[in-house]
Amino acid sequence: MDTRELQALYDLALRLSGVHDLDALLQDVVAQARRLLDVDIAYLALPGDDGALTIEVTDGSLGPRLRGVRLAPRVGVAGRVADRGEPVRSADYLADRDLLRSDAVDRVVREEGLRTIVGVPLRLRGRVDGVLMIAQRSVRDFTGREMAFLTSLASFAAVAIANARLITGHRRAAAELTAANDELRRRVDGAERAARVHGRMLGVALRGGGAEEVVLAVSAEFPGTVLLVDDRDRPRVAASGGAVRTAAPPAGDSPAAAFAAERRTRRDGRTVTVPVASAHTYFGALRVTPDAPLHDRDVRVLEGAAMTLALVLVVERAVGDAERRTADDLVERLVAGRVGDEAAFARRARPLGLDPRVPHRVLVVDAADDARVQARLDDLVREHGGIAARLRGRPVAFVRADKDVLRAFAATLGATCGLGGPAAGAAGLAAAHADAAACATVLRSLAREGACAAPADLGPYRYLLSRSGRADADRFVRATLGPLLDHDERRGGDLVRTADAFLGGGRRHTATAAALHIHPNTLYQRLDRITALLGAGWRDGDRALDVQLALRLHRLAADLGGDPPPNP
């Protein structure tokens, strides 16, 4: 080789040594071979695991057909080069009968219009790592110097390819090692977080902490918002960054509805909702909306936190049930007048929230043992001070709050409520409860569902709440309805109820008969009998108002039952 060719090889060696991307390197090799040897096309084939060669890159091809062609061992010029490990030339390939042929290769050669094809091995340490090919679309006699130049170029290319593969392998190994280190670091961080959260959860459970502490601990570990809802999806506590936040109802599907059928963790985008449940009881759900997506290991930490929450809530419920029974018993004794030593009673009552020395108002809710109402009363007494209980099938609260607060609270319940007090001392609190219970009963009897009233709101019916008032009302009822009452008592009749229904229904005969489930003729007979007993005019004018008031007082007194408390 002359000086120019040596300089070209030196420049090429420098160029190839700086290319570490294998695909780019292969493309550069064939491009330089085509340029330096001034041929129509150059291409390079690399062996696979099965020994077959695959043409990886081309330069000068008429189309994409040549790239990707597979050459079986010993087939064609490239196959013979790889088999013998030495340069091979074919002056006119399609006419060369000395080579093993392949229809697929012949077809591509024909489509490319190739005539003379030359191949040299990419040898390194006695091993053939590929074949560099050049071809001409006319018959060309390559000189010995050109063949030597091509062989030297292939040797440089073999070294450069080996280096590129080595560097690529190192980079891949480094990337895999970095990824493994990152994954290990994430696993260690996750394990440390899990241990840290578990330790905090265990500490909360062991010292008798509440659900709020658990939620705060979770929010301190998971940036974002953490919300605990109860079994009816009502927000119980929300936290972010280890601090309590305003709790808002959960958006999206109802966790309670979802977990009624299956109790398993749900993921909706970034939000993770974990059921808080024991073996037989669903307490609610822990909903976490993180600032960054959570990994599976983070979800497992949340599931562990939910288990701790379930344990805390089981204990809370057991303690709450015990306190409820204690509160129910204490209020029952107070209302029934079985206080005994008032000082001793006060010592029992104060830890439960009731201080008899301090004025309280009493709220009685005319509802069955509704868990929702009871929970609301518990919240009320926690906020204002006092005690909530269940008494004779009704939720009741003794609260240190003013009347306007209780009226506003009652309006949110959607239930009929009676108010009593303020009062202090065992006797005063019992009397206030009697007033509140009687008010609730009167409102129900008057069909004023959802209303809230204190004794002063009942108008003439308030007299039924005291002994002297009840006696006055009884005298008025006896003076107005005496003959009817006596008739019904002697004969087991129904004239009082008939008169009440007739006047209360606007004196409409058909409607009254339907309400009493009797024939209209029967109604007329009863009305005539009432007229005979009370005298003409009982259904008209002021007399009718007196009769109707007496009927209501009689009905309310029956609903109230028993003796009212003495006058204050």
CORGIVEN-V861402 format. One record per run of one state. SS is the DSSP state (H for helix, E for strand, - for the rest). FROM is the first residue (numbers start at 0). TO is the last residue. If there is no record, write none. Layout:
ss:SS from:FROM to:TO
ss:SS from:FROM to:TO
This chain:
ss:- from:0 to:1
ss:H from:2 to:16
ss:- from:17 to:20
ss:H from:21 to:36
ss:- from:37 to:39
ss:E from:40 to:46
ss:- from:47 to:51
ss:E from:52 to:58
ss:- from:59 to:68
ss:E from:69 to:70
ss:- from:71 to:73
ss:E from:74 to:74
ss:H from:75 to:83
ss:- from:84 to:86
ss:E from:87 to:89
ss:- from:90 to:91
ss:H from:92 to:94
ss:- from:95 to:98
ss:E from:99 to:99
ss:- from:100 to:101
ss:H from:102 to:111
ss:- from:112 to:114
ss:E from:115 to:123
ss:- from:124 to:125
ss:E from:126 to:135
ss:- from:136 to:142
ss:H from:143 to:205
ss:- from:206 to:209
ss:H from:210 to:220
ss:- from:221 to:222
ss:E from:223 to:229
ss:- from:230 to:233
ss:E from:234 to:239
ss:- from:240 to:241
ss:E from:242 to:244
ss:- from:245 to:253
ss:H from:254 to:260
ss:- from:261 to:264
ss:E from:265 to:267
ss:- from:268 to:269
ss:E from:270 to:276
ss:- from:277 to:280
ss:E from:281 to:289
ss:- from:290 to:294
ss:H from:295 to:335
ss:- from:336 to:340
ss:H from:341 to:349
ss:- from:350 to:358
ss:E from:359 to:364
ss:- from:365 to:369
ss:H from:370 to:383
ss:- from:384 to:384
ss:E from:385 to:390
ss:- from:391 to:392
ss:E from:393 to:398
ss:- from:399 to:401
ss:H from:402 to:412
ss:- from:413 to:415
ss:E from:416 to:422
ss:- from:423 to:423
ss:H from:424 to:444
ss:- from:445 to:450
ss:E from:451 to:453
ss:H from:454 to:464
ss:- from:465 to:465
ss:H from:466 to:490
ss:- from:491 to:493
ss:H from:494 to:503
ss:- from:504 to:507
ss:H from:508 to:515
ss:- from:516 to:518
ss:H from:519 to:533
ss:- from:534 to:539
ss:H from:540 to:559
ss:- from:560 to:567
